[in-house]
Amino acid sequence: MSEKIQKANEEDLQQLRRMLSRVASRDPEAVKRRLDRLAKVRPGNDELRVLDIACGDCREAEVLGDFVAELKGAPDAAVKLTGIDVRAREIADAARKFGKRQGPREGRGRRDFEFRTGDATQLDEHAELGADFDLVFLRHQNYWNGARDWEEIFDHALSKTGDDGRLVITSYFDQEHALALEAIQRLGGELVHTEFNEETRALVTPGKSMDRHVAIFRRKK
Ligand SMILES: C[S@@+](CC[C@H](N)C(=O)[O-])C[C@H]1O[C@@H](n2cnc3c(N)ncnc32)[C@H](O)[C@@H]1O
């Protein structure tokens, strides 16, 4: 990878980190939980669980670990992240990059990573994954590239989201984001917040940019 691309990727991750932090502050329940937990003498050390669907090489793995800890008001919590993608080569890259485990450091808890090759339209076949994830994440969802498959993926994503958990998506395009918002709400997601990312980096294709939009959902009660 050229130095220029590497630098752009690193900047994209930093702006993703800032964008997710803004989103966490727009979620009233998450804000309340955070304040309640931070008010305790020592925030919880329980393990939080993240499912990153269609994660590609999952370069956002560390950002997501920190985000879920912030969202849940437990900055030093341990986090287990599971990434799944249909492309075996990308999954092998993710596993190489992040290994299996990182110890606690700089005030944050342990991180466990697990990457799987698999078809997310068949997520129910991965029963061992369990449900009740604190965060289910889809970066650059690809609704335009097969609406039926992506509706199945959204449906599974919602079914893996815990009662107090959140589903977060980002999108490359305006129209694709609007279509995904409509589909996820129709499938049982309640939109908490959506926003355009002012810091988004334009890509070569007109109208396409990195993490151009973000939206956060909970499951309808
Ligand atoms: C636009 S890319 C986004 C990749 C990554 N999340 C990112 O932001 O760089 C869409 C991803 O969806 C994955 N994908 C498409 N259909 C899938 C399926 N049925 N199950 C799992 N992954 C799928 C592709 O392999 C690809 O990595």
The ligand as an SDF file (V2000), in Angstrom:
LIG
                    3D

 27 29  0  0  0  0  0  0  0  0999 V2000
  -18.7360   -1.6150    0.2220 C   0  0  0  0  0  0  0  0  0  0  0  0
  -17.8470   -2.9740    0.9320 S   0  0  0  0  0  0  0  0  0  0  0  0
  -17.5350   -2.3970    2.5680 C   0  0  0  0  0  0  0  0  0  0  0  0
  -16.4260   -3.1400    3.2510 C   0  0  0  0  0  0  0  0  0  0  0  0
  -15.9940   -2.5480    4.6100 C   0  0  0  0  0  0  0  0  0  0  0  0
  -17.0940   -2.5690    5.5530 N   0  0  0  0  0  0  0  0  0  0  0  0
  -15.4630   -1.1360    4.4310 C   0  0  0  0  0  0  0  0  0  0  0  0
  -16.1170   -0.1790    4.8320 O   0  0  0  0  0  0  0  0  0  0  0  0
  -14.3690   -1.0070    3.8710 O   0  0  0  0  0  0  0  0  0  0  0  0
  -19.1390   -4.1350    1.1320 C   0  0  0  0  0  0  0  0  0  0  0  0
  -18.6760   -5.4320    1.7830 C   0  0  0  0  0  0  0  0  0  0  0  0
  -19.7970   -6.2950    1.8790 O   0  0  0  0  0  0  0  0  0  0  0  0
  -19.3160   -7.6150    1.7490 C   0  0  0  0  0  0  0  0  0  0  0  0
  -20.4630   -8.4650    1.4560 N   0  0  0  0  0  0  0  0  0  0  0  0
  -21.2860   -8.3990    0.3970 C   0  0  0  0  0  0  0  0  0  0  0  0
  -22.2390   -9.3450    0.4730 N   0  0  0  0  0  0  0  0  0  0  0  0
  -22.0070  -10.0230    1.6280 C   0  0  0  0  0  0  0  0  0  0  0  0
  -22.6420  -11.1090    2.2690 C   0  0  0  0  0  0  0  0  0  0  0  0
  -23.7080  -11.6950    1.7400 N   0  0  0  0  0  0  0  0  0  0  0  0
  -22.1360  -11.5600    3.4320 N   0  0  0  0  0  0  0  0  0  0  0  0
  -21.0370  -10.9780    3.9760 C   0  0  0  0  0  0  0  0  0  0  0  0
  -20.3930   -9.9490    3.4170 N   0  0  0  0  0  0  0  0  0  0  0  0
  -20.8760   -9.4680    2.2640 C   0  0  0  0  0  0  0  0  0  0  0  0
  -18.2990   -7.5070    0.6380 C   0  0  0  0  0  0  0  0  0  0  0  0
  -17.4310   -8.6240    0.6060 O   0  0  0  0  0  0  0  0  0  0  0  0
  -17.6160   -6.1980    1.0230 C   0  0  0  0  0  0  0  0  0  0  0  0
  -16.5010   -6.4110    1.8570 O   0  0  0  0  0  0  0  0  0  0  0  0
  1  2  1  0
  2  3  1  0
  2 10  1  0
  3  4  1  0
  4  5  1  0
  5  6  1  0
  5  7  1  0
  7  8  2  0
  7  9  1  0
 10 11  1  0
 11 12  1  0
 11 26  1  0
 12 13  1  0
 13 14  1  0
 13 24  1  0
 14 15  1  0
 14 23  1  0
 15 16  2  0
 16 17  1  0
 17 18  1  0
 17 23  2  0
 18 19  1  0
 18 20  2  0
 20 21  1  0
 21 22  2  0
 22 23  1  0
 24 25  1  0
 24 26  1  0
 26 27  1  0
M  CHG  2   2   1   9  -1
M  END
$$$$
